[in-house]
Amino acid sequence: MTPIHSPFDPNRNLTDDELKAERTLPRPELGTPGEAAERGYRIHPADRLLVRGPWEMAASILIGLGVIMLMQPFFLWAYTWSFLVTLTGTVMFIIVSHFPE
């Protein structure tokens, strides 16, 4: 009988051969003194996407783009959308600041 895996199970993408090979891998080195290596130290695919750094950078770029759109004197459409772009970047930054590092 095949076990049912949750969508958050880190082993759901591995074949049986890959799981056997993974058991032979050396444990990772400790990051800080006193920190124990976790049993399942692989990073889940969703955790790779939801990290703070790149998303904070994207939110900061949106905020900067909105400010530039607000201050430019050439295009009315840019001035019209500037508040919404700045607001989107600000709300995005607030949400993303709660993501893990």
C-alpha positions, 0 to 999 in steps of 0.5 A: 500500500502506498502511503498518502503524502500531504502536499507539504511533505518534503519527500513527495517528489523523491523516488524510492531510489532517491530516498535510499540514496539520501539516507547515505548522505552526510549530515549537514554541518552545524550553523551555530554553536549548540544548534543541532542538525535537523533530521529532515534538513532538505528545504521544501520546494515551497520554502524556496519560493517564500523567502524574505530577501527577494520579495522584500527587494521586489516590494522596495522596487515597486515602492521606488517605481511608484515614487518615480511615477509620481514625480515625473512630469511627462506621462499622465498615465504614470502619475495616475497609477503612481499611488496604486503602485506605491500602495501595492509595494507598501502592502507587499512589503508589510506582508513579506516582512513576515516571511522566513529568512 
